[in-house]
Amino acid sequence: MKSYEKQLEEFGKEIADEVLTKEKDYKYEASLDRYQIARSLASIYSQDLRKATEDLDRSINRSLSRMRSQN
């Protein structure tokens, strides 16, 4: 099983990618729900939901920063 941190990193990248796609194409419909993902991670890894949501948000923001700086 993947670690909590690794899962956060992977989902953060995926959600960040969707955010950037949505910025380029306003008709794009995002398929990933950050709250549902955080809820699942909290359940799987016995984390507090608030902590999982904050951790996921940080991961998304880091990924967005990296992706934007590369373009």
mmCIF file as Biopython writes it, N, C-alpha, C and O atoms, coordinates in Angstrom:
data_model
#
loop_
_atom_site.group_PDB
_atom_site.id
_atom_site.type_symbol
_atom_site.label_atom_id
_atom_site.label_alt_id
_atom_site.label_comp_id
_atom_site.label_asym_id
_atom_site.label_entity_id
_atom_site.label_seq_id
_atom_site.pdbx_PDB_ins_code
_atom_site.Cartn_x
_atom_site.Cartn_y
_atom_site.Cartn_z
_atom_site.occupancy
_atom_site.B_iso_or_equiv
_atom_site.auth_seq_id
_atom_site.auth_asym_id
_atom_site.pdbx_PDB_model_num
ATOM 1   N N  . MET A ? 1  ? 0.845   -1.181 0.000   1.0 0.0 1  A 1 
ATOM 2   C CA . MET A ? 1  ? 0.000   0.000  0.000   1.0 0.0 1  A 1 
ATOM 3   C C  . MET A ? 1  ? 0.890   1.243  0.000   1.0 0.0 1  A 1 
ATOM 4   O O  . MET A ? 1  ? 1.919   1.288  0.674   1.0 0.0 1  A 1 
ATOM 5   N N  . LYS A ? 2  ? 0.473   2.247  -0.768  1.0 0.0 2  A 1 
ATOM 6   C CA . LYS A ? 2  ? 1.238   3.487  -0.849  1.0 0.0 2  A 1 
ATOM 7   C C  . LYS A ? 2  ? 1.073   4.289  0.430   1.0 0.0 2  A 1 
ATOM 8   O O  . LYS A ? 2  ? 0.061   4.191  1.125   1.0 0.0 2  A 1 
ATOM 9   N N  . SER A ? 3  ? 2.083   5.078  0.719   1.0 0.0 3  A 1 
ATOM 10  C CA . SER A ? 3  ? 2.041   5.878  1.932   1.0 0.0 3  A 1 
ATOM 11  C C  . SER A ? 3  ? 1.098   7.069  1.757   1.0 0.0 3  A 1 
ATOM 12  O O  . SER A ? 3  ? 0.780   7.470  0.637   1.0 0.0 3  A 1 
ATOM 13  N N  . TYR A ? 4  ? 0.670   7.611  2.866   1.0 0.0 4  A 1 
ATOM 14  C CA . TYR A ? 4  ? -0.220  8.767  2.902   1.0 0.0 4  A 1 
ATOM 15  C C  . TYR A ? 4  ? 0.391   9.925  2.120   1.0 0.0 4  A 1 
ATOM 16  O O  . TYR A ? 4  ? -0.288  10.552 1.307   1.0 0.0 4  A 1 
ATOM 17  N N  . GLU A ? 5  ? 1.659   10.208 2.360   1.0 0.0 5  A 1 
ATOM 18  C CA . GLU A ? 5  ? 2.328   11.321 1.694   1.0 0.0 5  A 1 
ATOM 19  C C  . GLU A ? 5  ? 2.401   11.117 0.182   1.0 0.0 5  A 1 
ATOM 20  O O  . GLU A ? 5  ? 2.214   12.061 -0.586  1.0 0.0 5  A 1 
ATOM 21  N N  . LYS A ? 6  ? 2.669   9.894  -0.237  1.0 0.0 6  A 1 
ATOM 22  C CA . LYS A ? 6  ? 2.752   9.588  -1.665  1.0 0.0 6  A 1 
ATOM 23  C C  . LYS A ? 6  ? 1.382   9.765  -2.329  1.0 0.0 6  A 1 
ATOM 24  O O  . LYS A ? 6  ? 1.286   10.298 -3.434  1.0 0.0 6  A 1 
ATOM 25  N N  . GLN A ? 7  ? 0.349   9.325  -1.661  1.0 0.0 7  A 1 
ATOM 26  C CA . GLN A ? 7  ? -1.004  9.497  -2.190  1.0 0.0 7  A 1 
ATOM 27  C C  . GLN A ? 7  ? -1.349  10.980 -2.310  1.0 0.0 7  A 1 
ATOM 28  O O  . GLN A ? 7  ? -1.923  11.407 -3.312  1.0 0.0 7  A 1 
ATOM 29  N N  . LEU A ? 8  ? -1.000  11.770 -1.284  1.0 0.0 8  A 1 
ATOM 30  C CA . LEU A ? 8  ? -1.252  13.207 -1.326  1.0 0.0 8  A 1 
ATOM 31  C C  . LEU A ? 8  ? -0.551  13.832 -2.525  1.0 0.0 8  A 1 
ATOM 32  O O  . LEU A ? 8  ? -1.133  14.647 -3.241  1.0 0.0 8  A 1 
ATOM 33  N N  . GLU A ? 9  ? 0.698   13.446 -2.736  1.0 0.0 9  A 1 
ATOM 34  C CA . GLU A ? 9  ? 1.481   13.992 -3.837  1.0 0.0 9  A 1 
ATOM 35  C C  . GLU A ? 9  ? 0.832   13.653 -5.188  1.0 0.0 9  A 1 
ATOM 36  O O  . GLU A ? 9  ? 0.706   14.519 -6.054  1.0 0.0 9  A 1 
ATOM 37  N N  . GLU A ? 10 ? 0.429   12.408 -5.357  1.0 0.0 10 A 1 
ATOM 38  C CA . GLU A ? 10 ? -0.164  11.977 -6.624  1.0 0.0 10 A 1 
ATOM 39  C C  . GLU A ? 10 ? -1.497  12.675 -6.888  1.0 0.0 10 A 1 
ATOM 40  O O  . GLU A ? 10 ? -1.737  13.164 -7.991  1.0 0.0 10 A 1 
ATOM 41  N N  . PHE A ? 11 ? -2.360  12.719 -5.876  1.0 0.0 11 A 1 
ATOM 42  C CA . PHE A ? 11 ? -3.649  13.389 -6.055  1.0 0.0 11 A 1 
ATOM 43  C C  . PHE A ? 11 ? -3.468  14.891 -6.221  1.0 0.0 11 A 1 
ATOM 44  O O  . PHE A ? 11 ? -4.208  15.523 -6.976  1.0 0.0 11 A 1 
ATOM 45  N N  . GLY A ? 12 ? -2.507  15.463 -5.536  1.0 0.0 12 A 1 
ATOM 46  C CA . GLY A ? 12 ? -2.221  16.885 -5.684  1.0 0.0 12 A 1 
ATOM 47  C C  . GLY A ? 12 ? -1.843  17.221 -7.115  1.0 0.0 12 A 1 
ATOM 48  O O  . GLY A ? 12 ? -2.293  18.228 -7.661  1.0 0.0 12 A 1 
ATOM 49  N N  . LYS A ? 13 ? -1.011  16.377 -7.725  1.0 0.0 13 A 1 
ATOM 50  C CA . LYS A ? 13 ? -0.607  16.587 -9.122  1.0 0.0 13 A 1 
ATOM 51  C C  . LYS A ? 13 ? -1.802  16.461 -10.059 1.0 0.0 13 A 1 
ATOM 52  O O  . LYS A ? 13 ? -1.970  17.273 -10.969 1.0 0.0 13 A 1 
ATOM 53  N N  . GLU A ? 14 ? -2.622  15.455 -9.839  1.0 0.0 14 A 1 
ATOM 54  C CA . GLU A ? 14 ? -3.781  15.229 -10.708 1.0 0.0 14 A 1 
ATOM 55  C C  . GLU A ? 14 ? -4.777  16.381 -10.624 1.0 0.0 14 A 1 
ATOM 56  O O  . GLU A ? 14 ? -5.282  16.849 -11.644 1.0 0.0 14 A 1 
ATOM 57  N N  . ILE A ? 15 ? -5.055  16.832 -9.414  1.0 0.0 15 A 1 
ATOM 58  C CA . ILE A ? 15 ? -6.007  17.931 -9.249  1.0 0.0 15 A 1 
ATOM 59  C C  . ILE A ? 15 ? -5.425  19.226 -9.811  1.0 0.0 15 A 1 
ATOM 60  O O  . ILE A ? 15 ? -6.141  19.998 -10.448 1.0 0.0 15 A 1 
ATOM 61  N N  . ALA A ? 16 ? -4.147  19.470 -9.585  1.0 0.0 16 A 1 
ATOM 62  C CA . ALA A ? 16 ? -3.494  20.657 -10.132 1.0 0.0 16 A 1 
ATOM 63  C C  . ALA A ? 16 ? -3.565  20.640 -11.652 1.0 0.0 16 A 1 
ATOM 64  O O  . ALA A ? 16 ? -3.804  21.676 -12.273 1.0 0.0 16 A 1 
ATOM 65  N N  . ASP A ? 17 ? -3.363  19.492 -12.247 1.0 0.0 17 A 1 
ATOM 66  C CA . ASP A ? 17 ? -3.456  19.369 -13.700 1.0 0.0 17 A 1 
ATOM 67  C C  . ASP A ? 17 ? -4.859  19.735 -14.177 1.0 0.0 17 A 1 
ATOM 68  O O  . ASP A ? 17 ? -5.015  20.424 -15.185 1.0 0.0 17 A 1 
ATOM 69  N N  . GLU A ? 18 ? -5.876  19.275 -13.455 1.0 0.0 18 A 1 
ATOM 70  C CA . GLU A ? 18 ? -7.253  19.623 -13.811 1.0 0.0 18 A 1 
ATOM 71  C C  . GLU A ? 18 ? -7.503  21.127 -13.662 1.0 0.0 18 A 1 
ATOM 72  O O  . GLU A ? 18 ? -8.196  21.725 -14.486 1.0 0.0 18 A 1 
ATOM 73  N N  . VAL A ? 19 ? -6.947  21.731 -12.628 1.0 0.0 19 A 1 
ATOM 74  C CA . VAL A ? 19 ? -7.114  23.175 -12.416 1.0 0.0 19 A 1 
ATOM 75  C C  . VAL A ? 19 ? -6.527  23.939 -13.597 1.0 0.0 19 A 1 
ATOM 76  O O  . VAL A ? 19 ? -7.160  24.858 -14.116 1.0 0.0 19 A 1 
ATOM 77  N N  . LEU A ? 20 ? -5.329  23.568 -14.022 1.0 0.0 20 A 1 
ATOM 78  C CA . LEU A ? 20 ? -4.688  24.250 -15.144 1.0 0.0 20 A 1 
ATOM 79  C C  . LEU A ? 20 ? -5.453  24.017 -16.448 1.0 0.0 20 A 1 
ATOM 80  O O  . LEU A ? 20 ? -5.570  24.925 -17.271 1.0 0.0 20 A 1 
ATOM 81  N N  . THR A ? 21 ? -5.964  22.825 -16.634 1.0 0.0 21 A 1 
ATOM 82  C CA . THR A ? 21 ? -6.762  22.530 -17.824 1.0 0.0 21 A 1 
ATOM 83  C C  . THR A ? 21 ? -8.024  23.381 -17.830 1.0 0.0 21 A 1 
ATOM 84  O O  . THR A ? 21 ? -8.414  23.916 -18.868 1.0 0.0 21 A 1 
ATOM 85  N N  . LYS A ? 22 ? -8.656  23.505 -16.679 1.0 0.0 22 A 1 
ATOM 86  C CA . LYS A ? 22 ? -9.875  24.318 -16.561 1.0 0.0 22 A 1 
ATOM 87  C C  . LYS A ? 22 ? -9.575  25.789 -16.846 1.0 0.0 22 A 1 
ATOM 88  O O  . LYS A ? 22 ? -10.401 26.482 -17.440 1.0 0.0 22 A 1 
ATOM 89  N N  . GLU A ? 23 ? -8.404  26.270 -16.431 1.0 0.0 23 A 1 
ATOM 90  C CA . GLU A ? 23 ? -8.022  27.657 -16.707 1.0 0.0 23 A 1 
ATOM 91  C C  . GLU A ? 23 ? -7.859  27.912 -18.205 1.0 0.0 23 A 1 
ATOM 92  O O  . GLU A ? 23 ? -8.140  29.008 -18.690 1.0 0.0 23 A 1 
ATOM 93  N N  . LYS A ? 24 ? -7.405  26.894 -18.927 1.0 0.0 24 A 1 
ATOM 94  C CA . LYS A ? 24 ? -7.196  27.033 -20.366 1.0 0.0 24 A 1 
ATOM 95  C C  . LYS A ? 24 ? -8.481  26.807 -21.156 1.0 0.0 24 A 1 
ATOM 96  O O  . LYS A ? 24 ? -8.673  27.410 -22.212 1.0 0.0 24 A 1 
ATOM 97  N N  . ASP A ? 25 ? -9.350  25.952 -20.658 1.0 0.0 25 A 1 
ATOM 98  C CA . ASP A ? 25 ? -10.590 25.604 -21.361 1.0 0.0 25 A 1 
ATOM 99  C C  . ASP A ? 25 ? -11.749 25.672 -20.374 1.0 0.0 25 A 1 
ATOM 100 O O  . ASP A ? 25 ? -11.971 24.743 -19.597 1.0 0.0 25 A 1 
ATOM 101 N N  . TYR A ? 26 ? -12.483 26.779 -20.411 1.0 0.0 26 A 1 
ATOM 102 C CA . TYR A ? 26 ? -13.544 26.992 -19.425 1.0 0.0 26 A 1 
ATOM 103 C C  . TYR A ? 26 ? -14.662 25.960 -19.526 1.0 0.0 26 A 1 
ATOM 104 O O  . TYR A ? 26 ? -15.448 25.813 -18.590 1.0 0.0 26 A 1 
ATOM 105 N N  . LYS A ? 27 ? -14.746 25.243 -20.644 1.0 0.0 27 A 1 
ATOM 106 C CA . LYS A ? 27 ? -15.786 24.218 -20.803 1.0 0.0 27 A 1 
ATOM 107 C C  . LYS A ? 27 ? -15.393 22.882 -20.166 1.0 0.0 27 A 1 
ATOM 108 O O  . LYS A ? 27 ? -16.231 21.994 -20.011 1.0 0.0 27 A 1 
ATOM 109 N N  . TYR A ? 28 ? -14.145 22.748 -19.807 1.0 0.0 28 A 1 
ATOM 110 C CA . TYR A ? 28 ? -13.654 21.498 -19.219 1.0 0.0 28 A 1 
ATOM 111 C C  . TYR A ? 28 ? -14.344 21.244 -17.872 1.0 0.0 28 A 1 
ATOM 112 O O  . TYR A ? 28 ? -14.451 22.144 -17.039 1.0 0.0 28 A 1 
ATOM 113 N N  . GLU A ? 29 ? -14.799 20.029 -17.678 1.0 0.0 29 A 1 
ATOM 114 C CA . GLU A ? 29 ? -15.427 19.625 -16.421 1.0 0.0 29 A 1 
ATOM 115 C C  . GLU A ? 29 ? -14.457 18.749 -15.631 1.0 0.0 29 A 1 
ATOM 116 O O  . GLU A ? 29 ? -14.095 17.654 -16.063 1.0 0.0 29 A 1 
ATOM 117 N N  . ALA A ? 30 ? -14.048 19.243 -14.480 1.0 0.0 30 A 1 
ATOM 118 C CA . ALA A ? 30 ? -13.137 18.477 -13.628 1.0 0.0 30 A 1 
ATOM 119 C C  . ALA A ? 30 ? -13.849 17.235 -13.106 1.0 0.0 30 A 1 
ATOM 120 O O  . ALA A ? 30 ? -15.030 17.286 -12.762 1.0 0.0 30 A 1 
ATOM 121 N N  . SER A ? 31 ? -13.130 16.129 -13.049 1.0 0.0 31 A 1 
ATOM 122 C CA . SER A ? 31 ? -13.735 14.876 -12.585 1.0 0.0 31 A 1 
ATOM 123 C C  . SER A ? 31 ? -13.333 14.521 -11.154 1.0 0.0 31 A 1 
ATOM 124 O O  . SER A ? 31 ? -13.985 13.699 -10.510 1.0 0.0 31 A 1 
ATOM 125 N N  . LEU A ? 32 ? -12.264 15.136 -10.660 1.0 0.0 32 A 1 
ATOM 126 C CA . LEU A ? 32 ? -11.793 14.820 -9.313  1.0 0.0 32 A 1 
ATOM 127 C C  . LEU A ? 32 ? -12.398 15.792 -8.303  1.0 0.0 32 A 1 
ATOM 128 O O  . LEU A ? 32 ? -12.388 17.006 -8.510  1.0 0.0 32 A 1 
ATOM 129 N N  . ASP A ? 33 ? -12.916 15.248 -7.223  1.0 0.0 33 A 1 
ATOM 130 C CA . ASP A ? 33 ? -13.516 16.049 -6.157  1.0 0.0 33 A 1 
ATOM 131 C C  . ASP A ? 33 ? -12.564 16.037 -4.970  1.0 0.0 33 A 1 
ATOM 132 O O  . ASP A ? 33 ? -12.377 15.005 -4.325  1.0 0.0 33 A 1 
ATOM 133 N N  . ARG A ? 34 ? -11.960 17.194 -4.683  1.0 0.0 34 A 1 
ATOM 134 C CA . ARG A ? 34 ? -10.931 17.250 -3.648  1.0 0.0 34 A 1 
ATOM 135 C C  . ARG A ? 34 ? -11.487 16.842 -2.281  1.0 0.0 34 A 1 
ATOM 136 O O  . ARG A ? 34 ? -10.774 16.209 -1.502  1.0 0.0 34 A 1 
ATOM 137 N N  . TYR A ? 35 ? -12.719 17.183 -1.973  1.0 0.0 35 A 1 
ATOM 138 C CA . TYR A ? 35 ? -13.293 16.804 -0.683  1.0 0.0 35 A 1 
ATOM 139 C C  . TYR A ? 35 ? -13.466 15.287 -0.592  1.0 0.0 35 A 1 
ATOM 140 O O  . TYR A ? 35 ? -13.152 14.692 0.439   1.0 0.0 35 A 1 
ATOM 141 N N  . GLN A ? 36 ? -13.955 14.668 -1.643  1.0 0.0 36 A 1 
ATOM 142 C CA . GLN A ? 36 ? -14.138 13.216 -1.636  1.0 0.0 36 A 1 
ATOM 143 C C  . GLN A ? 36 ? -12.796 12.485 -1.516  1.0 0.0 36 A 1 
ATOM 144 O O  . GLN A ? 36 ? -12.681 11.474 -0.824  1.0 0.0 36 A 1 
ATOM 145 N N  . ILE A ? 37 ? -11.795 13.019 -2.201  1.0 0.0 37 A 1 
ATOM 146 C CA . ILE A ? 37 ? -10.457 12.415 -2.116  1.0 0.0 37 A 1 
ATOM 147 C C  . ILE A ? 37 ? -9.914  12.547 -0.701  1.0 0.0 37 A 1 
ATOM 148 O O  . ILE A ? 37 ? -9.384  11.584 -0.147  1.0 0.0 37 A 1 
ATOM 149 N N  . ALA A ? 38 ? -10.041 13.732 -0.111  1.0 0.0 38 A 1 
ATOM 150 C CA . ALA A ? 38 ? -9.562  13.942 1.252   1.0 0.0 38 A 1 
ATOM 151 C C  . ALA A ? 38 ? -10.310 13.025 2.225   1.0 0.0 38 A 1 
ATOM 152 O O  . ALA A ? 38 ? -9.710  12.457 3.137   1.0 0.0 38 A 1 
ATOM 153 N N  . ARG A ? 39 ? -11.601 12.887 2.025   1.0 0.0 39 A 1 
ATOM 154 C CA . ARG A ? 39 ? -12.397 12.007 2.897   1.0 0.0 39 A 1 
ATOM 155 C C  . ARG A ? 39 ? -11.933 10.558 2.785   1.0 0.0 39 A 1 
ATOM 156 O O  . ARG A ? 39 ? -11.823 9.858  3.792   1.0 0.0 39 A 1 
ATOM 157 N N  . SER A ? 40 ? -11.663 10.115 1.576   1.0 0.0 40 A 1 
ATOM 158 C CA . SER A ? 40 ? -11.170 8.745  1.380   1.0 0.0 40 A 1 
ATOM 159 C C  . SER A ? 40 ? -9.798  8.553  2.017   1.0 0.0 40 A 1 
ATOM 160 O O  . SER A ? 40 ? -9.562  7.554  2.697   1.0 0.0 40 A 1 
ATOM 161 N N  . LEU A ? 41 ? -8.894  9.506  1.800   1.0 0.0 41 A 1 
ATOM 162 C CA . LEU A ? 41 ? -7.563  9.402  2.402   1.0 0.0 41 A 1 
ATOM 163 C C  . LEU A ? 41 ? -7.650  9.392  3.928   1.0 0.0 41 A 1 
ATOM 164 O O  . LEU A ? 41 ? -6.953  8.626  4.592   1.0 0.0 41 A 1 
ATOM 165 N N  . ALA A ? 42 ? -8.500  10.237 4.469   1.0 0.0 42 A 1 
ATOM 166 C CA . ALA A ? 42 ? -8.663  10.278 5.925   1.0 0.0 42 A 1 
ATOM 167 C C  . ALA A ? 42 ? -9.141  8.929  6.452   1.0 0.0 42 A 1 
ATOM 168 O O  . ALA A ? 42 ? -8.666  8.453  7.483   1.0 0.0 42 A 1 
ATOM 169 N N  . SER A ? 43 ? -10.063 8.330  5.753   1.0 0.0 43 A 1 
ATOM 170 C CA . SER A ? 43 ? -10.603 7.033  6.166   1.0 0.0 43 A 1 
ATOM 171 C C  . SER A ? 43 ? -9.562  5.922  6.033   1.0 0.0 43 A 1 
ATOM 172 O O  . SER A ? 43 ? -9.378  5.125  6.954   1.0 0.0 43 A 1 
ATOM 173 N N  . ILE A ? 44 ? -8.893  5.872  4.903   1.0 0.0 44 A 1 
ATOM 174 C CA . ILE A ? 44 ? -7.915  4.800  4.648   1.0 0.0 44 A 1 
ATOM 175 C C  . ILE A ? 44 ? -6.738  4.874  5.616   1.0 0.0 44 A 1 
ATOM 176 O O  . ILE A ? 44 ? -6.284  3.853  6.133   1.0 0.0 44 A 1 
ATOM 177 N N  . TYR A ? 45 ? -6.244  6.104  5.860   1.0 0.0 45 A 1 
ATOM 178 C CA . TYR A ? 45 ? -5.039  6.266  6.666   1.0 0.0 45 A 1 
ATOM 179 C C  . TYR A ? 45 ? -5.315  6.714  8.102   1.0 0.0 45 A 1 
ATOM 180 O O  . TYR A ? 45 ? -4.399  7.145  8.802   1.0 0.0 45 A 1 
ATOM 181 N N  . SER A ? 46 ? -6.571  6.614  8.543   1.0 0.0 46 A 1 
ATOM 182 C CA . SER A ? 46 ? -6.963  6.968  9.915   1.0 0.0 46 A 1 
ATOM 183 C C  . SER A ? 46 ? -6.478  8.369  10.303  1.0 0.0 46 A 1 
ATOM 184 O O  . SER A ? 46 ? -5.875  8.571  11.357  1.0 0.0 46 A 1 
ATOM 185 N N  . GLN A ? 47 ? -6.759  9.319  9.422   1.0 0.0 47 A 1 
ATOM 186 C CA . GLN A ? 47 ? -6.402  10.714 9.662   1.0 0.0 47 A 1 
ATOM 187 C C  . GLN A ? 47 ? -7.674  11.510 9.956   1.0 0.0 47 A 1 
ATOM 188 O O  . GLN A ? 47 ? -8.776  11.105 9.586   1.0 0.0 47 A 1 
ATOM 189 N N  . ASP A ? 48 ? -7.503  12.633 10.619  1.0 0.0 48 A 1 
ATOM 190 C CA . ASP A ? 48 ? -8.601  13.565 10.817  1.0 0.0 48 A 1 
ATOM 191 C C  . ASP A ? 48 ? -8.950  14.164 9.455   1.0 0.0 48 A 1 
ATOM 192 O O  . ASP A ? 48 ? -8.052  14.470 8.671   1.0 0.0 48 A 1 
ATOM 193 N N  . LEU A ? 49 ? -10.229 14.334 9.166   1.0 0.0 49 A 1 
ATOM 194 C CA . LEU A ? 49 ? -10.652 14.858 7.870   1.0 0.0 49 A 1 
ATOM 195 C C  . LEU A ? 49 ? -10.099 16.258 7.622   1.0 0.0 49 A 1 
ATOM 196 O O  . LEU A ? 49 ? -9.683  16.570 6.506   1.0 0.0 49 A 1 
ATOM 197 N N  . ARG A ? 50 ? -10.089 17.091 8.637   1.0 0.0 50 A 1 
ATOM 198 C CA . ARG A ? 50 ? -9.558  18.449 8.479   1.0 0.0 50 A 1 
ATOM 199 C C  . ARG A ? 50 ? -8.081  18.404 8.096   1.0 0.0 50 A 1 
ATOM 200 O O  . ARG A ? 50 ? -7.637  19.143 7.217   1.0 0.0 50 A 1 
ATOM 201 N N  . LYS A ? 51 ? -7.327  17.533 8.762   1.0 0.0 51 A 1 
ATOM 202 C CA . LYS A ? 51 ? -5.897  17.409 8.460   1.0 0.0 51 A 1 
ATOM 203 C C  . LYS A ? 51 ? -5.699  16.905 7.032   1.0 0.0 51 A 1 
ATOM 204 O O  . LYS A ? 51 ? -4.862  17.430 6.298   1.0 0.0 51 A 1 
ATOM 205 N N  . ALA A ? 52 ? -6.454  15.906 6.642   1.0 0.0 52 A 1 
ATOM 206 C CA . ALA A ? 52 ? -6.325  15.355 5.293   1.0 0.0 52 A 1 
ATOM 207 C C  . ALA A ? 52 ? -6.669  16.408 4.243   1.0 0.0 52 A 1 
ATOM 208 O O  . ALA A ? 52 ? -6.002  16.495 3.212   1.0 0.0 52 A 1 
ATOM 209 N N  . THR A ? 53 ? -7.704  17.210 4.498   1.0 0.0 53 A 1 
ATOM 210 C CA . THR A ? 53 ? -8.088  18.265 3.559   1.0 0.0 53 A 1 
ATOM 211 C C  . THR A ? 53 ? -7.002  19.325 3.462   1.0 0.0 53 A 1 
ATOM 212 O O  . THR A ? 53 ? -6.659  19.760 2.363   1.0 0.0 53 A 1 
ATOM 213 N N  . GLU A ? 54 ? -6.463  19.740 4.587   1.0 0.0 54 A 1 
ATOM 214 C CA . GLU A ? 54 ? -5.384  20.739 4.585   1.0 0.0 54 A 1 
ATOM 215 C C  . GLU A ? 54 ? -4.132  20.205 3.902   1.0 0.0 54 A 1 
ATOM 216 O O  . GLU A ? 54 ? -3.482  20.918 3.139   1.0 0.0 54 A 1 
ATOM 217 N N  . ASP A ? 55 ? -3.797  18.946 4.179   1.0 0.0 55 A 1 
ATOM 218 C CA . ASP A ? 55 ? -2.625  18.336 3.546   1.0 0.0 55 A 1 
ATOM 219 C C  . ASP A ? 55 ? -2.807  18.249 2.027   1.0 0.0 55 A 1 
ATOM 220 O O  . ASP A ? 55 ? -1.878  18.524 1.268   1.0 0.0 55 A 1 
ATOM 221 N N  . LEU A ? 56 ? -3.998  17.870 1.598   1.0 0.0 56 A 1 
ATOM 222 C CA . LEU A ? 56 ? -4.269  17.773 0.163   1.0 0.0 56 A 1 
ATOM 223 C C  . LEU A ? 56 ? -4.208  19.156 -0.481  1.0 0.0 56 A 1 
ATOM 224 O O  . LEU A ? 56 ? -3.653  19.305 -1.570  1.0 0.0 56 A 1 
ATOM 225 N N  . ASP A ? 57 ? -4.763  20.153 0.170   1.0 0.0 57 A 1 
ATOM 226 C CA . ASP A ? 57 ? -4.705  21.527 -0.361  1.0 0.0 57 A 1 
ATOM 227 C C  . ASP A ? 57 ? -3.257  21.996 -0.511  1.0 0.0 57 A 1 
ATOM 228 O O  . ASP A ? 57 ? -2.908  22.620 -1.513  1.0 0.0 57 A 1 
ATOM 229 N N  . ARG A ? 58 ? -2.422  21.700 0.471   1.0 0.0 58 A 1 
ATOM 230 C CA . ARG A ? 58 ? -0.999  22.071 0.386   1.0 0.0 58 A 1 
ATOM 231 C C  . ARG A ? 58 ? -0.330  21.362 -0.790  1.0 0.0 58 A 1 
ATOM 232 O O  . ARG A ? 58 ? 0.469   21.957 -1.513  1.0 0.0 58 A 1 
ATOM 233 N N  . SER A ? 59 ? -0.660  20.106 -0.970  1.0 0.0 59 A 1 
ATOM 234 C CA . SER A ? 59 ? -0.086  19.340 -2.068  1.0 0.0 59 A 1 
ATOM 235 C C  . SER A ? 59 ? -0.525  19.907 -3.420  1.0 0.0 59 A 1 
ATOM 236 O O  . SER A ? 59 ? 0.280   20.005 -4.345  1.0 0.0 59 A 1 
ATOM 237 N N  . ILE A ? 60 ? -1.789  20.277 -3.530  1.0 0.0 60 A 1 
ATOM 238 C CA . ILE A ? 60 ? -2.296  20.874 -4.765  1.0 0.0 60 A 1 
ATOM 239 C C  . ILE A ? 60 ? -1.567  22.183 -5.044  1.0 0.0 60 A 1 
ATOM 240 O O  . ILE A ? 60 ? -1.130  22.429 -6.167  1.0 0.0 60 A 1 
ATOM 241 N N  . ASN A ? 61 ? -1.440  23.011 -4.028  1.0 0.0 61 A 1 
ATOM 242 C CA . ASN A ? 61 ? -0.775  24.309 -4.199  1.0 0.0 61 A 1 
ATOM 243 C C  . ASN A ? 61 ? 0.688   24.155 -4.597  1.0 0.0 61 A 1 
ATOM 244 O O  . ASN A ? 61 ? 1.176   24.901 -5.446  1.0 0.0 61 A 1 
ATOM 245 N N  . ARG A ? 62 ? 1.394   23.200 -3.996  1.0 0.0 62 A 1 
ATOM 246 C CA . ARG A ? 62 ? 2.787   22.946 -4.377  1.0 0.0 62 A 1 
ATOM 247 C C  . ARG A ? 62 ? 2.874   22.506 -5.831  1.0 0.0 62 A 1 
ATOM 248 O O  . ARG A ? 62 ? 3.727   22.975 -6.585  1.0 0.0 62 A 1 
ATOM 249 N N  . SER A ? 63 ? 1.986   21.607 -6.213  1.0 0.0 63 A 1 
ATOM 250 C CA . SER A ? 63 ? 1.989   21.124 -7.598  1.0 0.0 63 A 1 
ATOM 251 C C  . SER A ? 63 ? 1.653   22.238 -8.571  1.0 0.0 63 A 1 
ATOM 252 O O  . SER A ? 63 ? 2.274   22.340 -9.629  1.0 0.0 63 A 1 
ATOM 253 N N  . LEU A ? 64 ? 0.684   23.071 -8.235  1.0 0.0 64 A 1 
ATOM 254 C CA . LEU A ? 64 ? 0.332   24.210 -9.091  1.0 0.0 64 A 1 
ATOM 255 C C  . LEU A ? 64 ? 1.526   25.151 -9.259  1.0 0.0 64 A 1 
ATOM 256 O O  . LEU A ? 64 ? 1.805   25.617 -10.364 1.0 0.0 64 A 1 
ATOM 257 N N  . SER A ? 65 ? 2.218   25.423 -8.174  1.0 0.0 65 A 1 
ATOM 258 C CA . SER A ? 65 ? 3.386   26.314 -8.240  1.0 0.0 65 A 1 
ATOM 259 C C  . SER A ? 65 ? 4.449   25.735 -9.157  1.0 0.0 65 A 1 
ATOM 260 O O  . SER A ? 65 ? 5.016   26.449 -9.984  1.0 0.0 65 A 1 
ATOM 261 N N  . ARG A ? 66 ? 4.725   24.437 -9.014  1.0 0.0 66 A 1 
ATOM 262 C CA . ARG A ? 66 ? 5.731   23.787 -9.852  1.0 0.0 66 A 1 
ATOM 263 C C  . ARG A ? 66 ? 5.326   23.808 -11.321 1.0 0.0 66 A 1 
ATOM 264 O O  . ARG A ? 66 ? 6.131   24.130 -12.195 1.0 0.0 66 A 1 
ATOM 265 N N  . MET A ? 67 ? 4.074   23.462 -11.579 1.0 0.0 67 A 1 
ATOM 266 C CA . MET A ? 67 ? 3.596   23.389 -12.967 1.0 0.0 67 A 1 
ATOM 267 C C  . MET A ? 67 ? 3.607   24.768 -13.625 1.0 0.0 67 A 1 
ATOM 268 O O  . MET A ? 67 ? 3.989   24.899 -14.788 1.0 0.0 67 A 1 
ATOM 269 N N  . ARG A ? 68 ? 3.196   25.774 -12.897 1.0 0.0 68 A 1 
ATOM 270 C CA . ARG A ? 68 ? 3.165   27.130 -13.461 1.0 0.0 68 A 1 
ATOM 271 C C  . ARG A ? 68 ? 4.572   27.664 -13.707 1.0 0.0 68 A 1 
ATOM 272 O O  . ARG A ? 68 ? 4.800   28.387 -14.676 1.0 0.0 68 A 1 
ATOM 273 N N  . SER A ? 69 ? 5.501   27.317 -12.848 1.0 0.0 69 A 1 
ATOM 274 C CA . SER A ? 69 ? 6.874   27.814 -13.038 1.0 0.0 69 A 1 
ATOM 275 C C  . SER A ? 69 ? 7.569   27.126 -14.206 1.0 0.0 69 A 1 
ATOM 276 O O  . SER A ? 69 ? 8.517   27.675 -14.767 1.0 0.0 69 A 1 
ATOM 277 N N  . GLN A ? 70 ? 7.115   25.935 -14.580 1.0 0.0 70 A 1 
ATOM 278 C CA . GLN A ? 70 ? 7.698   25.209 -15.706 1.0 0.0 70 A 1 
ATOM 279 C C  . GLN A ? 70 ? 7.185   25.742 -17.043 1.0 0.0 70 A 1 
ATOM 280 O O  . GLN A ? 70 ? 7.820   25.537 -18.077 1.0 0.0 70 A 1 
ATOM 281 N N  . ASN A ? 71 ? 6.064   26.411 -17.026 1.0 0.0 71 A 1 
ATOM 282 C CA . ASN A ? 71 ? 5.483   26.935 -18.284 1.0 0.0 71 A 1 
ATOM 283 C C  . ASN A ? 71 ? 5.854   28.353 -18.537 1.0 0.0 71 A 1 
ATOM 284 O O  . ASN A ? 71 ? 5.445   28.928 -19.546 1.0 0.0 71 A 1 
#
